[in-house]
Amino acid sequence: MKTYKVVGIGNAIVDVISNCDDGFLSTMGIDKGVMQLIEGDRAEFLYEAMQDRWQAPGGSVANTLAGIGNLGLRTAFIGRVRDDGLGRFYADGMVEDGTDFANPPVAAGELPTSRSMIFVSPDGERSMNTYLGISSELGPEDVDPGVAGDAEILFLEGYLYDKPKGKEAFLKAARACRSAGGMAGITLSDPFCVDRHREDFRKLVTELDFVIGNEHEWESLYETDLSAALEQAATESGLIVCTRSGHDVVLVRGEEEARVPVETITPVDATGAGDQFAAGFLYGLSTGQSLEVAGRMGVVAAGEVITHYGARPEADLKALFAEAGLPV
């Protein structure tokens, strides 16, 4: 038996969240609904411009782990924070959410802990402005093969490919997990991330055990329409998942295919919808559910997180699964 059901590796980012209107986004030069990488000076400027801000441990894969922890499975996170106020806040928050934080805060890091200024507009769209900070230094030396190899499932964050050291860490963790009999998969993260690393990601689709992406990411990956992209992906990967912003989720594994309907919900805050879909889906995958059931679990988890501010679940997801007639 493995110690962990799921181990994630990704950017350890403190989410700093504030409400705003579209006029504010325009005035500040913020692209609505996407994630932009920014430098330290820009991060300080936007931070000071935020009204009634609040913060929470974040990062895509770390949010997914928090959702899986909510469901009662043991998880661990491989990430890098500095031994500063935000770094200690982050590490303590992960532990409080039930996830082992595999790497102690770095005392001598030159860069501060990463943070993302997230502006939530009235329609629930989130516009993320991310300063990677010390997360950009995550490297293979931060990966304990014993932790990665002790996972039934390893979940990798596509954003790590933005830095060569992150890519090396990613590959080291995947090798350790798969050589010990575990499964490794990736979230494509963002269509712009896919654009930057298309060749590498196309290769990963053929090598990893599962790939999760939204419709825009899959279209970017294969530079074609969604139907053609998914048809090609299904022939190349062991398991593919495509979320489609309020439309049916598509899941394909060999000859098995499922389409899971999504209930229309007006979001309070769309932050974390994809992350929590992954949490529900991976819970189903790790507990041996069918694609259809795992997909439904993802939809329920995503539906919960968009009903409140923040990227992590507040309700008992197992109770919501039970209400939906899903196994727990």
ChimeraX attribute file (.defattr): number of C-alpha atoms within 10 A of each C-alpha:
attribute: neighborCount
match mode: 1-to-1
recipient: residues
	/A:1	7
	/A:2	15
	/A:3	14
	/A:4	20
	/A:5	22
	/A:6	30
	/A:7	30
	/A:8	29
	/A:9	30
	/A:10	25
	/A:11	31
	/A:12	31
	/A:13	29
	/A:14	24
	/A:15	24
	/A:16	22
	/A:17	25
	/A:18	20
	/A:19	18
	/A:20	17
	/A:21	12
	/A:22	16
	/A:23	10
	/A:24	14
	/A:25	16
	/A:26	11
	/A:27	8
	/A:28	12
	/A:29	9
	/A:30	18
	/A:31	15
	/A:32	17
	/A:33	17
	/A:34	14
	/A:35	21
	/A:36	16
	/A:37	12
	/A:38	16
	/A:39	12
	/A:40	15
	/A:41	10
	/A:42	14
	/A:43	20
	/A:44	12
	/A:45	11
	/A:46	16
	/A:47	19
	/A:48	10
	/A:49	13
	/A:50	17
	/A:51	12
	/A:52	8
	/A:53	16
	/A:54	11
	/A:55	18
	/A:56	19
	/A:57	25
	/A:58	26
	/A:59	24
	/A:60	27
	/A:61	30
	/A:62	31
	/A:63	28
	/A:64	29
	/A:65	33
	/A:66	30
	/A:67	32
	/A:68	29
	/A:69	22
	/A:70	21
	/A:71	18
	/A:72	13
	/A:73	18
	/A:74	19
	/A:75	24
	/A:76	29
	/A:77	28
	/A:78	27
	/A:79	26
	/A:80	30
	/A:81	30
	/A:82	24
	/A:83	18
	/A:84	15
	/A:85	10
	/A:86	20
	/A:87	25
	/A:88	16
	/A:89	17
	/A:90	26
	/A:91	25
	/A:92	15
	/A:93	18
	/A:94	24
	/A:95	14
	/A:96	11
	/A:97	18
	/A:98	19
	/A:99	27
	/A:100	19
	/A:101	20
	/A:102	19
	/A:103	16
	/A:104	16
	/A:105	19
	/A:106	17
	/A:107	10
	/A:108	8
	/A:109	16
	/A:110	11
	/A:111	16
	/A:112	20
	/A:113	28
	/A:114	27
	/A:115	30
	/A:116	26
	/A:117	26
	/A:118	27
	/A:119	30
	/A:120	26
	/A:121	22
	/A:122	14
	/A:123	13
	/A:124	20
	/A:125	18
	/A:126	25
	/A:127	24
	/A:128	25
	/A:129	25
	/A:130	24
	/A:131	25
	/A:132	22
	/A:133	23
	/A:134	23
	/A:135	24
	/A:136	21
	/A:137	20
	/A:138	26
	/A:139	20
	/A:140	17
	/A:141	11
	/A:142	18
	/A:143	22
	/A:144	16
	/A:145	17
	/A:146	12
	/A:147	20
	/A:148	31
	/A:149	25
	/A:150	22
	/A:151	28
	/A:152	21
	/A:153	27
	/A:154	29
	/A:155	30
	/A:156	26
	/A:157	22
	/A:158	24
	/A:159	23
	/A:160	23
	/A:161	20
	/A:162	13
	/A:163	15
	/A:164	14
	/A:165	17
	/A:166	25
	/A:167	20
	/A:168	18
	/A:169	23
	/A:170	26
	/A:171	15
	/A:172	19
	/A:173	28
	/A:174	26
	/A:175	16
	/A:176	22
	/A:177	24
	/A:178	19
	/A:179	10
	/A:180	17
	/A:181	14
	/A:182	21
	/A:183	21
	/A:184	26
	/A:185	23
	/A:186	24
	/A:187	22
	/A:188	23
	/A:189	22
	/A:190	19
	/A:191	21
	/A:192	18
	/A:193	20
	/A:194	24
	/A:195	15
	/A:196	15
	/A:197	17
	/A:198	17
	/A:199	12
	/A:200	12
	/A:201	20
	/A:202	16
	/A:203	12
	/A:204	17
	/A:205	24
	/A:206	17
	/A:207	14
	/A:208	17
	/A:209	20
	/A:210	21
	/A:211	24
	/A:212	23
	/A:213	22
	/A:214	21
	/A:215	21
	/A:216	19
	/A:217	24
	/A:218	28
	/A:219	19
	/A:220	19
	/A:221	25
	/A:222	19
	/A:223	14
	/A:224	12
	/A:225	13
	/A:226	18
	/A:227	12
	/A:228	14
	/A:229	18
	/A:230	22
	/A:231	11
	/A:232	12
	/A:233	22
	/A:234	21
	/A:235	16
	/A:236	17
	/A:237	21
	/A:238	18
	/A:239	23
	/A:240	24
	/A:241	27
	/A:242	22
	/A:243	25
	/A:244	14
	/A:245	14
	/A:246	13
	/A:247	13
	/A:248	17
	/A:249	22
	/A:250	21
	/A:251	22
	/A:252	23
	/A:253	17
	/A:254	12
	/A:255	7
	/A:256	11
	/A:257	16
	/A:258	19
	/A:259	17
	/A:260	20
	/A:261	14
	/A:262	18
	/A:263	12
	/A:264	10
	/A:265	11
	/A:266	12
	/A:267	19
	/A:268	18
	/A:269	23
	/A:270	25
	/A:271	28
	/A:272	25
	/A:273	28
	/A:274	27
	/A:275	27
	/A:276	32
	/A:277	27
	/A:278	32
	/A:279	29
	/A:280	28
	/A:281	29
	/A:282	25
	/A:283	26
	/A:284	24
	/A:285	17
	/A:286	16
	/A:287	14
	/A:288	11
	/A:289	17
	/A:290	14
	/A:291	23
	/A:292	20
	/A:293	20
	/A:294	27
	/A:295	31
	/A:296	25
	/A:297	32
	/A:298	27
	/A:299	27
	/A:300	22
	/A:301	31
	/A:302	28
	/A:303	23
	/A:304	21
	/A:305	27
	/A:306	23
	/A:307	18
	/A:308	17
	/A:309	20
	/A:310	26
	/A:311	28
	/A:312	28
	/A:313	25
	/A:314	14
	/A:315	12
	/A:316	13
	/A:317	22
	/A:318	19
	/A:319	13
	/A:320	16
	/A:321	19
	/A:322	11
	/A:323	10
	/A:324	12
	/A:325	10
	/A:326	17
	/A:327	14
	/A:328	14
